[in-house]
Amino acid sequence: MEFKDYYQTLGVSPTATADEIKKAYRKLARKYHPDVSKEPDAVARMTAVNEANAVLSDPEKRAAYDRLAQEPRMQPGQDFRPPPHWDAGFEFSDGAGGPGGAPGDYSDFFEQLFGRAARARGAGRSEHTSGRPPPTQRGADHHARIELDLTDAYQGAERTLTLQSAHQADDGSLVRDERHLAVKIPQGVREGQLIRLAGQGSPGWGGAPAGDLFLEVLFKPDPRWRAEGRDVYQPLVVAPWEAALGASVEVGTPGGSVIEVAVPAGWKAGRKLRLKGRGIPGTPPGDLYLELHMALPPATTDAERAAYAALAQAFPHYNPRAAQGAQP
């Protein structure tokens, strides 16, 4: 997937005001609109111009795009994959900057960043379209993705979250906003679950209530464990003799407890040990799966090298590559 420089597409600077972006878009639309343009690539150019305008004319999308483009500074056409959870901490109003088109109208770059998520946020929303403020109307809902530690799901927690958004100032410049919210994280929360904060969305019109803020939960990447639904997977490293002979080992769990686990004798690659009910709490709770991995101790002393030599003598016909057709 190629990175798109939307400022270059419209021919404006990253500090352009909303009015400058609008003028640039209209100028290019007059030049490349397929109904009037004689340019051979008018359709493709107009599609690119529309996409750039969809992002840069929306303050919330533009602020999120700017941060992504600057860390590190990306170049047009450069191979690009958005970092995991790249938009965590950004607050979007309901349907704000929604693509307004069908899948296929935009590049893969746009769809990865804004298309699918915006359509999901805007699904089912009601919208006033007369161009004038309605007499009364409930405020729009807001959405944001937040990152939590998996351990928060086990214990529940209270966190102060920082959300970023943006709005357009009267002079057309982009103003970045930030607000802090104290949020109670319920025990048993799962990735993808929405936490609703009533009244934290946009203000209502004519005395109608404000919208709500929905926080979509993501778990921070953690090499110690990962969650799939309520089930949790945790690597457990064992020594060769523990793998071969079996052992009783102590394991720290994401729930905060240290438990003793019986590793069965007889090593099998890919083996998992299921600890029922020790996944994310719930009704029913998930399970904790310990994924067994074997680590070889280094042979740095004469005694350690002798131990490996004795092991080789004990298994003279063992060929670890036999399944690959190798001869001993």
ChimeraX attribute file (.defattr): number of C-alpha atoms within 10 A of each C-alpha:
attribute: neighborCount
match mode: 1-to-1
recipient: residues
	/A:1	13
	/A:2	14
	/A:3	18
	/A:4	23
	/A:5	17
	/A:6	24
	/A:7	18
	/A:8	12
	/A:9	19
	/A:10	24
	/A:11	16
	/A:12	16
	/A:13	12
	/A:14	12
	/A:15	11
	/A:16	16
	/A:17	19
	/A:18	20
	/A:19	13
	/A:20	17
	/A:21	22
	/A:22	15
	/A:23	14
	/A:24	17
	/A:25	22
	/A:26	16
	/A:27	12
	/A:28	17
	/A:29	19
	/A:30	13
	/A:31	16
	/A:32	22
	/A:33	19
	/A:34	18
	/A:35	9
	/A:36	11
	/A:37	15
	/A:38	11
	/A:39	12
	/A:40	10
	/A:41	11
	/A:42	18
	/A:43	15
	/A:44	13
	/A:45	19
	/A:46	20
	/A:47	18
	/A:48	19
	/A:49	23
	/A:50	19
	/A:51	20
	/A:52	23
	/A:53	21
	/A:54	19
	/A:55	22
	/A:56	25
	/A:57	19
	/A:58	18
	/A:59	24
	/A:60	25
	/A:61	23
	/A:62	23
	/A:63	22
	/A:64	24
	/A:65	19
	/A:66	14
	/A:67	13
	/A:68	17
	/A:69	16
	/A:70	10
	/A:71	8
	/A:72	8
	/A:73	9
	/A:74	15
	/A:75	14
	/A:76	13
	/A:77	11
	/A:78	12
	/A:79	11
	/A:80	14
	/A:81	12
	/A:82	14
	/A:83	8
	/A:84	9
	/A:85	14
	/A:86	14
	/A:87	19
	/A:88	18
	/A:89	20
	/A:90	21
	/A:91	27
	/A:92	26
	/A:93	23
	/A:94	27
	/A:95	23
	/A:96	18
	/A:97	22
	/A:98	21
	/A:99	22
	/A:100	13
	/A:101	10
	/A:102	9
	/A:103	13
	/A:104	9
	/A:105	16
	/A:106	19
	/A:107	16
	/A:108	16
	/A:109	16
	/A:110	18
	/A:111	17
	/A:112	14
	/A:113	18
	/A:114	22
	/A:115	23
	/A:116	15
	/A:117	15
	/A:118	22
	/A:119	21
	/A:120	14
	/A:121	20
	/A:122	21
	/A:123	11
	/A:124	9
	/A:125	11
	/A:126	12
	/A:127	11
	/A:128	9
	/A:129	8
	/A:130	7
	/A:131	6
	/A:132	7
	/A:133	11
	/A:134	13
	/A:135	9
	/A:136	12
	/A:137	19
	/A:138	19
	/A:139	21
	/A:140	24
	/A:141	25
	/A:142	23
	/A:143	26
	/A:144	22
	/A:145	21
	/A:146	24
	/A:147	17
	/A:148	19
	/A:149	15
	/A:150	25
	/A:151	17
	/A:152	20
	/A:153	24
	/A:154	21
	/A:155	17
	/A:156	16
	/A:157	15
	/A:158	11
	/A:159	14
	/A:160	10
	/A:161	14
	/A:162	14
	/A:163	18
	/A:164	19
	/A:165	21
	/A:166	20
	/A:167	16
	/A:168	16
	/A:169	13
	/A:170	8
	/A:171	9
	/A:172	15
	/A:173	16
	/A:174	22
	/A:175	13
	/A:176	15
	/A:177	14
	/A:178	12
	/A:179	10
	/A:180	11
	/A:181	12
	/A:182	10
	/A:183	15
	/A:184	13
	/A:185	17
	/A:186	15
	/A:187	16
	/A:188	21
	/A:189	24
	/A:190	23
	/A:191	20
	/A:192	14
	/A:193	13
	/A:194	18
	/A:195	19
	/A:196	16
	/A:197	17
	/A:198	13
	/A:199	17
	/A:200	17
	/A:201	23
	/A:202	18
	/A:203	18
	/A:204	17
	/A:205	15
	/A:206	12
	/A:207	12
	/A:208	13
	/A:209	18
	/A:210	19
	/A:211	22
	/A:212	22
	/A:213	24
	/A:214	23
	/A:215	22
	/A:216	18
	/A:217	21
	/A:218	20
	/A:219	19
	/A:220	15
	/A:221	15
	/A:222	11
	/A:223	8
	/A:224	12
	/A:225	18
	/A:226	17
	/A:227	19
	/A:228	12
	/A:229	15
	/A:230	22
	/A:231	20
	/A:232	22
	/A:233	19
	/A:234	22
	/A:235	15
	/A:236	19
	/A:237	15
	/A:238	18
	/A:239	14
	/A:240	15
	/A:241	14
	/A:242	19
	/A:243	21
	/A:244	15
	/A:245	12
	/A:246	17
	/A:247	16
	/A:248	11
	/A:249	13
	/A:250	11
	/A:251	14
	/A:252	13
	/A:253	18
	/A:254	23
	/A:255	16
	/A:256	10
	/A:257	8
	/A:258	11
	/A:259	10
	/A:260	10
	/A:261	14
	/A:262	12
	/A:263	20
	/A:264	15
	/A:265	13
	/A:266	12
	/A:267	18
	/A:268	12
	/A:269	11
	/A:270	8
	/A:271	12
	/A:272	18
	/A:273	17
	/A:274	16
	/A:275	14
	/A:276	12
	/A:277	16
	/A:278	19
	/A:279	27
	/A:280	29
	/A:281	21
	/A:282	15
	/A:283	9
	/A:284	10
	/A:285	15
	/A:286	21
	/A:287	19
	/A:288	24
	/A:289	21
	/A:290	21
	/A:291	17
	/A:292	20
	/A:293	18
	/A:294	15
	/A:295	11
	/A:296	10
	/A:297	10
	/A:298	9
	/A:299	12
	/A:300	8
	/A:301	9
	/A:302	8
	/A:303	10
	/A:304	13
	/A:305	13
	/A:306	12
	/A:307	13
	/A:308	14
	/A:309	11
	/A:310	11
	/A:311	11
	/A:312	12
	/A:313	11
	/A:314	10
	/A:315	9
	/A:316	9
	/A:317	9
	/A:318	11
	/A:319	12
	/A:320	9
	/A:321	10
	/A:322	10
	/A:323	8
	/A:324	8
	/A:325	7
	/A:326	9
	/A:327	8
	/A:328	10
